[in-house]
Amino acid sequence: MANLTITVDKESLKKARIRALEEGTSVNAVLRDFLESYVGAQRARTNAVRRILTLSRQARSRRGGRTWSRDELHERR
């Protein structure tokens, strides 16, 4: 594991320590969980974008490479 040094004001750190203590955890654990969640959310977005692009390519190949005109996209029935 790597170490990380951050700078926060004393009052914020004091409040964070109190809240973490009330929740039975530590500020270190809260920050670690946040960073893991942050990275996981980024991976989820990246995977979603990849999936959308894949579906788009598949849809295009099923249309024989044909694209729609603006009028076709906005056609109302």
trRosetta pair geometry for C-beta under 8 A, 3 or more apart (Angstrom, degrees):
i j d omega theta_ij theta_ji phi_ij phi_ji
4 31 7.8 -144 77 138 133 134
6 31 7.8 -157 10 -141 145 152
8 12 4.9 -104 164 83 114 124
8 13 5.1 135 92 -55 117 95
8 16 7.8 19 121 2 159 144
9 12 4.9 87 63 9 83 105
9 13 7.1 -159 92 -5 41 90
10 13 5.8 -61 -150 40 31 110
10 14 6.2 35 154 -23 67 106
11 14 5.6 -51 -147 33 32 114
11 15 6.4 29 155 -15 65 105
12 15 5.9 -56 -148 39 31 108
12 16 6.1 31 153 -20 65 109
13 16 5.5 -54 -144 38 32 113
13 17 6.3 34 156 -21 65 104
13 27 7.1 14 -152 -116 75 165
14 17 5.9 -55 -150 34 28 111
14 18 6.5 27 153 -17 63 106
15 18 5.7 -54 -148 36 32 111
15 19 6.3 29 156 -15 66 107
16 19 5.9 -55 -144 40 30 108
16 20 6.1 30 157 -19 65 109
16 27 4.9 68 134 -110 114 115
16 30 7.2 -147 -173 63 104 152
17 20 5.8 -55 -143 39 28 110
17 21 6.2 32 155 -22 63 107
17 27 5.7 -47 -84 -41 63 120
18 21 5.7 -56 -150 35 28 113
18 22 6.4 29 152 -19 63 106
19 22 5.6 -54 -150 36 33 113
19 23 6.3 18 155 -7 66 110
20 23 5.8 -66 -147 47 31 103
20 25 5.0 -92 -166 84 85 78
20 26 5.4 59 159 -149 138 15
20 27 5.0 -121 -28 -58 160 57
20 29 7.3 136 -154 53 122 98
20 30 5.6 -110 -101 -26 113 130
21 24 7.6 40 -178 -72 30 25
25 29 4.6 -116 -179 76 106 135
25 30 6.0 116 118 -52 130 85
26 29 4.6 98 54 6 81 99
26 30 7.0 -141 96 -5 44 85
27 30 5.5 -53 -148 36 35 114
27 31 6.3 32 155 -15 67 106
28 31 6.0 -59 -149 39 27 107
28 32 6.2 28 154 -19 64 109
29 32 5.6 -53 -142 38 31 113
29 33 6.2 32 157 -18 65 106
30 33 5.9 -57 -149 38 27 109
30 34 6.3 29 152 -21 63 107
31 34 5.5 -52 -145 35 32 114
31 35 6.3 31 157 -18 66 104
32 35 5.9 -56 -149 37 29 108
32 36 6.4 27 154 -16 64 107
33 36 5.8 -56 -147 39 31 111
33 37 6.2 31 154 -18 65 108
34 37 5.7 -59 -149 39 30 111
34 38 6.1 34 152 -25 66 108
35 38 5.4 -50 -143 34 32 116
35 39 6.4 29 159 -15 65 104
36 39 6.0 -55 -147 39 29 107
36 40 6.2 30 153 -19 63 110
37 40 5.5 -57 -144 39 30 113
37 41 6.2 34 156 -23 65 104
38 41 5.9 -52 -149 31 26 111
38 42 6.8 26 151 -17 60 104
39 42 5.7 -54 -153 34 34 113
39 43 6.5 35 149 -19 66 103
40 43 5.6 -52 -150 35 35 112
40 44 6.3 37 151 -22 66 103
41 44 5.5 -51 -148 34 34 114
41 45 6.5 34 152 -18 65 102
42 45 5.8 -52 -150 35 33 110
42 46 6.3 33 152 -18 65 106
43 46 5.6 -55 -147 38 32 112
43 47 6.2 32 155 -18 66 107
44 47 5.8 -54 -146 38 29 111
44 48 6.3 32 153 -22 63 106
45 48 5.6 -55 -148 35 31 113
45 49 6.4 31 154 -19 65 104
46 49 5.9 -54 -150 35 31 110
46 50 6.4 32 152 -18 64 106
47 50 5.6 -53 -148 37 33 113
47 51 6.3 34 153 -21 66 106
48 51 5.7 -54 -148 35 31 112
48 52 6.4 32 154 -19 65 104
49 52 5.7 -53 -148 35 32 111
49 53 6.4 30 155 -16 65 106
50 53 5.8 -58 -149 39 30 110
50 54 6.3 32 153 -21 65 107
51 54 5.6 -53 -147 36 31 113
51 55 6.3 31 155 -17 65 106
52 55 5.8 -55 -148 38 30 110
52 56 6.3 34 152 -23 64 106
53 56 5.5 -52 -147 34 32 116
53 57 6.5 32 155 -17 65 103
54 57 5.9 -55 -151 36 31 109
54 58 6.3 29 152 -18 65 107
55 58 5.6 -55 -146 38 32 112
55 59 6.2 34 155 -21 66 104
56 59 5.8 -53 -148 34 29 110
56 60 6.4 30 153 -19 63 105
57 60 5.6 -54 -149 35 32 113
57 61 6.4 30 154 -18 66 105
58 61 5.8 -55 -148 36 32 108
58 62 6.5 32 153 -19 65 105
59 62 5.7 -55 -150 36 33 111
59 63 6.6 25 152 -14 65 107
60 63 5.8 -62 -152 40 32 107
60 65 6.1 38 163 -113 91 38
60 66 7.9 -174 -157 52 66 45
60 67 7.6 -5 -129 -83 100 72
61 64 7.7 48 -176 -73 35 19
61 65 7.1 20 -108 -60 42 64
63 66 4.4 -110 146 51 105 91
63 67 7.8 111 112 -71 144 29
68 72 4.2 -130 -168 87 99 125
68 73 5.1 117 121 -57 132 86
69 72 4.7 98 52 4 76 102
69 73 7.2 -142 93 -5 42 86
70 73 5.8 -57 -153 35 32 111
70 74 6.4 3 159 4 67 112
71 74 6.3 -74 -145 51 28 93
71 75 6.4 57 152 -63 65 87
72 75 5.6 -22 -149 -19 33 120
